[in-house]
Amino acid sequence: MLREHLGGRGISDDRVLAAFAAVPREEFVPGQYRDQAYIDAPLEIGEGQTISQPYTVAFMTQLLDPEPGDIILEVGTGSGYQAAILSRLVAQVYTIERFGELAKNAAGVLKQLGYRNVEVSVGDGSTGLPDKAPFDGVVVTAAAPKIPQPLLDQLKVGGRMVLPVGETSSQDMMVITKTETGTEERRYPGFRFVPLVGEHGFEE
């Protein structure tokens, strides 16, 4: 996975690669998929949700470019894998999941594996976690029709948000850097995520 799916496709950040080497992906997939844990493909985790392919998780993490002292918000806990990767790179991860059963399972795995700097919440991720804001970075692991304003409001000036934006069939990966006067944006086309459902996402 590290050599072919990540390094071979442009993931060059040594800290990101070290985090992927340290986190056992097989612990975050359902038992029937454990033998497929390291293929570069998304896998079903229940509730109509997936764990993203390793390359996509690595690409988003590299775009986020987190620093060791950062406090990060993740929207869409899913299996907990992205949160585990981030926990190796930053001081604190707050992650929010709308499906209670997925949140419970992810929290259990994260605790079992010793990732103590991750806090899992259940709720509408499109509204963020204002009581924990501001954040140095925000990563959204579901597709939004547009940039959710509450998440931008909860981002520090100088902070970065990474999220897929577009229709439910295809999205651009966006990197939004918050500045004193507005935002700076970059786009990378060709992604497909499950939809972000909530007040500032797609309707249920």
N, C-alpha and C positions, 0 to 999 in steps of 0.2 A: 504494500500500500504506500509506504513512504517513498520508495524508489520510483515506482511506476506511476501511481495515480496522483501523487502530490509533487514530488521533486521533478518528475518528468513532464509536468504540465505547468511549471512556473511558480510553484510554492517554494520560495527561497528563504523566508524568514526562519533563522535557526531556532528561535524561541518557539515559534508555531510548530515546527517539525518536532522539536523535543516534547512539546505537550502531546502531540499525536502519538509519539512513541510511548509515552507514559500512561495514557488512558486506555484501558481495555475495552474496545468497542463492543466486544461480544457480550459484555455485561449489560449493555443498554438496548439489546434487541431481544424480541421474544424467543423462547427456547427453540422453536422450530426453525429459526433463521440463524442460529449461532454459527453454523458451518458457512454461512454467507456473509459473516460480519465484516470481512475485509475486502469484499468486492466493491467496485466503485459504482454503486447503485443504491437508490433509496429502498427502504424496507418498511413494510406495514408494521405499525405498533398498536393498532386498535383505534376506535373512535373515528375511523376514516382519516387518520393522521399517519405521517411517515417520519422515519429518521432519515435525514438528507444524506445523499452520497458523501463519502469522505472528502472528495475534492471540493464540493460546494461549501461544506463546513469550513474547510481550510481556507478557501478563497475569501469567504466572508470575514474570517478571523484576521487574515492578513490585511484586508482592506480596512478593518477597524483599527489596526495598528495599536493595540492596547499597551499601556505602560504598567510596570509592576505596582504602582501605588493607586491605580485607577479603581473607581467604583462604576460597575457596568450594570445596565438594565438589559435583560433579555426578554423579549416578548415571544411567547410560544415555547414553553419548556419541552414539550414532547416527551422524548425518552430521557432527557437530562444530559445527553451526550455533549451538546454544544456548551452547556453550562459547566460540565466537567473540564472541557478543554480550556474555557476561559478562566476557570478557577486556578489553573496552573500558571496563568499569565498575569493576573491582577490581584488586588487586595480583597475585593468583595464583589460577588455577583448576586444581584436580585433578579429572580426569574418568575414570570407569571404565566399561568396556563389556565385556559377556560374550562378544560375537562378535569373534574375533580379526581377521577380514577387515575388518569395519566399523571397528574401532579403528585398524587400519593405514591404511585409506583416509582416515579423519578426521585422523589425525596428519599424513599427507602434505599434505592440503589446508591445514591450519592452519599448517604449517611454510612451505609455499609462499607463503601470504598474509602471513607475517610475524608471526603471533600467538605470540610467544615466551614468554608467561607462562601457557601452557596445557601441562599434563603429562597425557598419555593413558596409562591402564593397562588391562590385560585381566584380568578376574576377576569374582567374584560381587559385584555392586554392593550387594546387600542387606546385606552385612557391612561396607560402607564401606572406608575406608583408615585403619586405626588408627595406622599409623606416621606419617601426615601430620597427624593430629588434634592439637588441637581446631580446629574450623572456625567461622568467623563466620556462615556460612550453608550450607545444604544444599538442593539442588534435585534432585528425582527426576522423571525424564521417562518413567516407566512406572508402571502402576497397582499398588499394593500392597494386599493384603487387610486389613492393619492397619499401624500405624506401626512400621517396623523398629526394634527397641530399639537395635541397634548404632549406627544413624545418630543417634538421639537422644543416646546416650552420647557420641558424638564431636562434638556441638554445644556450643559455648561457652554459658555462662550469659549470657542477653541475646541470643543468636543466634536465627536464624529458619530453619525448614525449610518448604519448599513441596513438596507432593506430592499426587497423586491417590490417594484411598483408597476402596475399595469392591469390588464384584463386577467380574468381567471385562467385563460388559456396560455398566456405568455407574458413574461415580465422583463423589465430591465432591472438589473441590480444597480441600485443607486448608493452613492456615498455622499452624504450631506455633511459639510463642515459648517458649524455655526460660527458666525463672525459678529463683530460689534455692530455691523450695519445690516446684516441679513444672513445669507447662506451662500456657500460655494458648492456646486454639484458636479458629480461625474456619473456617467452611466455606462453599464456593460450589458449588452443585450443577450437574449437567449436563455432565459431561466424559466422554470415552471415550479411553483410552490402551491401548496394547499392555501385556500383563501384565509385571510385574516378576518374573522367575524366579530363584529362588535359595533359600538356606537360610531367609531371612526374608521370602520372597515367595511366589508361587504355585509349585506343583510343575511340573517340566518336562512 
